[in-house]
Amino acid sequence: MAKRRPFKPGFRPLSKLESKMIQWCINHGIACCVMWAQGHTGPGEDFCVEIIIKGKSNFSPNFKKQEVLEKQIEYYKYYYDKYNKTT
């Protein structure tokens, strides 16, 4: 049996505002998870973001390793701004 490739999209430190947005989203049933790319990928596009909102799942387009963590934060910010009515 072939060995699985390690799943390592990298590391990106978060600011306090980003941590607050992510925590708010998770507490309200919104999660954005980095996953292996779904379906056909372009050269170097190994990752995508799975967006889960109250149990319903959708996948983003495929991204390169350097872009996927930035896109994950962008999705969290988008849903925080869209659904957080207190700001």
Helices and strands as residue ranges (DSSP letters): H 16-27, E 30-36, E 47-53, E 56-59, H 65-83
